[in-house]
C-alpha cells in the first residue's frame, strides 16, 4: 500500500487527483465546525451525551461528529447514499427506469433523479430535526422562521456535501461519497481509542491489569480488522472455458479471462446498514416526537432493538435482539444480492461469447448453477458480516466499551480503502501503458 502511494505521487495526474481529494476532505472537516444558525448547540450536545442507546450514535459516526455538534453538515453524505440506494432498487423494479439505465445518457438522467431525491430526503430530515428537537430546546426561539432557517441550512449542507462527493469522483480518487463517509468515520477513531485506554488502562488498579487491558483492546481491534479484510477479499471462482478461442481473446461476463469471481460478501455492508437502520427506526421516531418510554413493556422492547443493551450480564433478556438482527442481516443479504446481481445476464453473456462452465450446459442450467452457488455463499457472507459486527457489540455489552468504530464502520473503511488503492493501481497501469505506446 505504501509503495503504491509513493509510486502514485511520481505521476503528476494521479498526484493532483490525490491532493484534490485531500483538499476536499479538509473542506468537509471545516464545514463540520460551522454551527447551524439559530440553534442551541449546548442543549443538543448535552442531550446527545445522555443517550444510552445507539439510535443516533450510528448516524453521528457517519457524519464524523457533525450531527452531535449540530453543524451545517449534520446530515452529512447519508441523504445522498440513501437516495442512491433507493433509486438503484427502483431501477431494478420499475421498467421505465431500467430502460433509462440502458440508454446512452440514461446514467446522467438517473444521477439527476438521485440529486433531487437527495434534496427531498434532506428537507424531510431537516424538518424532522428542527421540529422534533426544536420544541425541547434545540432552537433558541421555537417559531416558523427558525424552523425554516434550520431546515434550509441542513439541506444546503447536505447538498454541498453531495456536490463535493461528485467532484471527488470526477477529479479525485475513488467514489466520492464513499471517501467522505470513510473520512468521517476515521475522524472519530482517535478519540474513541483514547477513551478506551482512559476507561480500561489509565484507571486500572495495577500495572498488570493495565497491560492486559491494552493487549485485549489492541487484539480486538486487530482481529476485527483482519476478519473484515478476509471477508472483503473472499471469492468463490467459477471456472469458465471458451470454445475455439485462444487465451488472449477470452472474454467472460465479468472481465476475467478464465473464471467468474463471486464474492462471498456479495452485498457488502448494505445488509448490516439496512438491518441496523430498521431496528433503530422506531427508537429514532420516538425520540424525535419525545415519546421514548422510560419504563414498562415498550421500554423493554426498545432496549431489545438497541445493540448497546445486548450481552449485558445484568439484563440478558435484551440479548434476544441478536436473533432478530441475524435474521434481518441474512434476509437483506439475499434481498440486496437479488436486486444487484443477476445470474441470467451472466449466463447470457457467457453464451454469447462461447463460454461455458465445465460440466454445466449453457443457458438455463448455467443460471440455476450460479443461483445454487449464490444461495450458500450469501449465507456464509451474511454470517461472516454478523461475526465482524458482533465483536464490538459483545465488548460493549459485557465490558461497557462504547466506541463508534464498530464492525459496520470497519467494513466500510476496509472496503473503501481497498477500492481506492485498486483505482490508483489501475490509473498507474493505464499511464504506464500509454507511455509505452507513445515511446
C-alpha positions, 0 to 999 in steps of 0.5 A, a space after each residue: 500500500 505504501 509503495 503504491 502511494 509513493 509510486 502514485 505521487 511520481 505521476 503528476 495526474 494521479 498526484 493532483 487527483 490525490 491532493 484534490 481529494 485531500 483538499 476536499 476532505 479538509 473542506 468537509 472537516 471545516 464545514 463540520 465546525 460551522 454551527 447551524 444558525 439559530 440553534 442551541 448547540 449546548 442543549 443538543 450536545 448535552 442531550 446527545 451525551 445522555 443517550 444510552 442507546 445507539 439510535 443516533 450514535 450510528 448516524 453521528 459516526 457517519 457524519 464524523 461528529 457533525 450531527 452531535 455538534 449540530 453543524 451545517 453538515 449534520 446530515 452529512 453524505 447519508 441523504 445522498 447514499 440513501 437516495 442512491 440506494 433507493 433509486 438503484 432498487 427502483 431501477 431494478 423494479 420499475 421498467 421505465 427506469 431500467 430502460 433509462 439505465 440502458 440508454 446512452 445518457 440514461 446514467 446522467 438522467 438517473 444521477 439527476 433523479 438521485 440529486 433531487 431525491 437527495 434534496 427531498 430526503 434532506 428537507 424531510 430530515 431537516 424538518 424532522 430535526 428542527 421540529 422534533 428537537 426544536 420544541 425541547 430546546 434545540 432552537 433558541 426561539 421555537 417559531 416558523 422562521 427558525 424552523 425554516 432557517 434550520 431546515 434550509 441550512 441542513 439541506 444546503 449542507 447536505 447538498 454541498 456535501 453531495 456536490 463535493 462527493 461528485 467532484 471527488 469522483 470526477 477529479 479525485 480518487 475513488 467514489 466520492 461519497 464513499 471517501 467522505 463517509 470513510 473520512 468521517 468515520 476515521 475522524 472519530 477513531 482517535 478519540 474513541 481509542 483514547 477513551 478506551 485506554 482512559 476507561 480500561 488502562 489509565 484507571 486500572 488498579 495495577 500495572 498488570 491489569 493495565 497491560 492486559 487491558 491494552 493487549 485485549 483492546 489492541 487484539 480486538 481491534 486487530 482481529 476485527 480488522 483482519 476478519 473484515 479484510 478476509 471477508 472483503 477479499 473472499 471469492 468463490 471462482 467459477 471456472 469458465 472455458 471458451 470454445 475455439 478461442 485462444 487465451 488472449 481473446 477470452 472474454 467472460 461476463 465479468 472481465 476475467 479471462 478464465 473464471 467468474 469471481 463471486 464474492 462471498 460478501 456479495 452485498 457488502 455492508 448494505 445488509 448490516 446498514 439496512 438491518 441496523 437502520 430498521 431496528 433503530 427506526 422506531 427508537 429514532 421516531 420516538 425520540 424525535 416526537 419525545 415519546 421514548 418510554 422510560 419504563 414498562 413493556 415498550 421500554 423493554 422492547 426498545 432496549 431489545 432493538 438497541 445493540 448497546 443493551 445486548 450481552 449485558 450480564 445484568 439484563 440478558 433478556 435484551 440479548 434476544 435482539 441478536 436473533 432478530 438482527 441475524 435474521 434481518 442481516 441474512 434476509 437483506 443479504 439475499 434481498 440486496 444480492 437479488 436486486 444487484 446481481 443477476 445470474 441470467 445476464 451472466 449466463 447470457 453473456 457467457 453464451 454469447 461469447 462461447 463460454 461455458 462452465 465445465 460440466 454445466 450446459 449453457 443457458 438455463 442450467 448455467 443460471 440455476 448453477 450460479 443461483 445454487 452457488 449464490 444461495 450458500 455463499 450469501 449465507 456464509 457472507 451474511 454470517 461472516 458480516 454478523 461475526 465482524 459486527 458482533 465483536 464490538 457489540 459483545 465488548 460493549 455489552 459485557 465490558 461497557 466499551 462504547 466506541 463508534 468504530 464498530 464492525 459496520 464502520 470497519 467494513 466500510 473503511 476496509 472496503 473503501 480503502 481497498 477500492 481506492 488503492 485498486 483505482 490508483 493501481 489501475 490509473 498507474 497501469 493505464 499511464 504506464 501503458 500509454 507511455 509505452 505506446 507513445 515511446 
